[in-house]
Amino acid sequence: MQDRADFRRNTNNTESQGGIALLIVLWVLTILMVIVLSFTFMTRTETQATLSFKEGTEKKFIAEAGIERGIMELFYRNVYKGQSVEFEGSEVWKTDGTLYSSPIGDGYYTVRIIDESGKLDINTVNDVVLKNLLINIGVQEEEVDTIVDSIMDWKDQDDLHRLHGVESDYYMSLPNPYTAKNANFDTVEELLLVKGVTPEILYGTSERRGITDFLTVDSNRSKININAAPKEVLVAIPGVTPEIADTIIDYRRNKEIGNILEVGGIPAENVTLMAPYIDTSGSITFGIEAVGHKGGEKGGYAIIAKVMIAGTNIFKYVYYKSPANIKQ
């Protein structure tokens, strides 16, 4: 009987040890599976991140190629913009924001060039034109008066208030005080320091464009070049209705305007109202927007540059932002 009890005890111990060993094996296998799955997930994530980085870098280089193409077209334009005959493939690019596209490798870039003379220079702009622009893009009229007068007060050299404007006493009362500049704007973004100008007004929203697309500090002129001005700027000019703006845009598609009287269909009284605010000559400073795309993707890598043509085949960057936010 003792031998039988010892046998049963040994058998139970063996079974117990075997169960424990089985549990240990199962735990080890579970841990190994978790490690393998984690490693697989990490490898997959790293692979996707690498591919994404590679594609992003490729798009960036494609966009940079678009910027270089835009600069090349500016030099080409300076030489051939007056030619009477244009051959297919050798057309001079327009500087009114017309969108151009060109394939490169397995991708493509889109480029638009904007002559800064077609925008409103906030250092020289007439307050009437600035008011019209703000109203036309949807800013409330009571806000417009405050914004325009505050802009004028910001850049003038005195401490006198316009009717709806403010000077240093207002800005010094803010939680983070500062003084009015009493000098010209150095950048368009500086407008955010001016009373009434919000990021939504400056940069726009999903429903409307911001005023940054229509303003500059680099044209150094008070008149607007109607050969380069977008429709939003044209209709801000006194005497220019949306219909007249469309007429101007249609005319300049085929020929650069030398004199507003060349454009037919504009009443004489409207021409008289327009005359003090318009010009037909370009500047030497241009904004270039380029977007690099891969394959058939809609979105891409965007770059905004501003260049000044300093001489024959000589240019310098005035502004360069990479990446940039461009509505595509």
Long-range contacts (C-beta under 8 A, 24 or more apart in sequence): 55-294, 56-301, 58-107, 58-292, 58-294, 59-107, 59-292, 59-293, 59-294, 59-300, 59-301, 60-292, 60-301, 60-303, 60-322, 60-323, 61-292, 62-104, 62-105, 62-107, 62-108, 62-109, 62-292, 62-293, 62-294, 62-300, 62-301, 63-109, 63-290, 63-291, 63-292, 63-300, 63-301, 63-302, 63-303, 63-322, 64-290, 64-292, 64-303, 64-322, 65-104, 65-109, 65-290, 65-292, 66-102, 66-109, 66-110, 66-111, 66-288, 66-290, 66-291, 66-292, 66-303, 67-111, 67-288, 67-290, 67-303, 67-305, 69-102, 69-109, 69-111, 69-290, 70-111, 70-113, 70-286, 70-288, 70-290, 70-305, 71-288, 71-307, 71-315, 73-111, 73-113, 74-113, 74-286, 74-307, 74-309, 74-315, 75-309, 75-312, 75-313, 75-315, 78-309, 81-256, 94-252, 94-253, 95-227, 95-228, 95-282, 95-286, 96-227, 96-228, 96-229, 96-230, 96-249, 96-252, 97-228, 97-230, 106-294, 106-295, 107-292, 107-293, 107-294, 107-295, 108-293, 109-290, 109-291, 109-292, 109-293, 109-300, 110-290, 110-291, 110-293, 110-300, 110-328, 111-288, 111-289, 111-290, 112-288, 112-289, 113-286, 113-287, 113-288, 114-228, 114-230, 114-286, 114-287, 114-288, 114-289, 115-225, 115-227, 115-228, 115-282, 115-283, 115-285, 115-286, 116-216, 116-218, 116-219, 116-283, 116-285, 116-286, 116-287, 116-306, 117-219, 117-221, 117-224, 117-225, 117-228, 117-279, 117-281, 117-282, 117-283, 117-285, 118-224, 118-225, 118-226, 118-227, 118-228, 118-229, 118-230, 118-233, 119-214, 119-215, 119-216, 119-219, 119-224, 119-229, 119-233, 120-214, 120-215, 120-216, 120-224, 120-233, 120-236, 121-215, 121-216, 121-217, 121-218, 121-219, 121-220, 121-221, 121-222, 122-151, 122-155, 122-185, 122-188, 122-191, 122-215, 122-216, 122-217, 123-155, 123-184, 123-185, 123-217, 123-220, 124-219, 124-220, 124-221, 124-222, 125-222, 126-222, 126-277, 127-152, 128-238, 129-224, 129-236, 129-237, 129-238, 129-277, 130-236, 132-235, 132-236, 132-237, 132-238, 133-211, 133-214, 133-232, 133-233, 133-236, 134-201, 134-211, 136-232, 136-235, 136-236, 137-208, 137-209, 137-210, 137-211, 137-232, 138-207, 138-208, 139-201, 143-196, 146-195, 146-196, 147-194, 147-195, 147-196, 147-197, 147-201, 150-194, 150-195, 150-196, 150-197, 151-191, 151-194, 151-197, 153-180, 154-180, 154-181, 154-182, 154-185, 154-193, 154-194, 155-181, 155-182, 155-183, 155-184, 155-185, 156-182, 157-182, 157-183, 158-182, 165-195, 166-195, 170-195, 171-195, 184-217, 185-217, 186-217, 187-217, 188-212, 188-215, 188-216, 188-217, 191-215, 203-325, 209-327, 216-285, 216-287, 218-283, 218-285, 218-306, 218-308, 218-318, 219-283, 219-285, 220-283, 221-279, 221-283, 223-276, 223-277, 223-278, 223-279, 224-277, 224-278, 224-279, 225-278, 225-279, 225-280, 225-281, 225-282, 225-283, 226-252, 226-257, 226-260, 226-278, 226-279, 226-280, 227-252, 227-256, 227-257, 227-280, 227-282, 228-282, 237-274, 237-277, 237-278, 238-273, 238-274, 238-277, 239-269, 239-270, 239-271, 239-272, 239-273, 239-274, 240-270, 240-274, 241-270, 244-270, 256-280, 284-308, 284-309, 284-310, 285-309, 285-318, 289-324, 289-326, 291-326, 291-328, 298-328, 299-328, 300-328, 302-326, 302-328
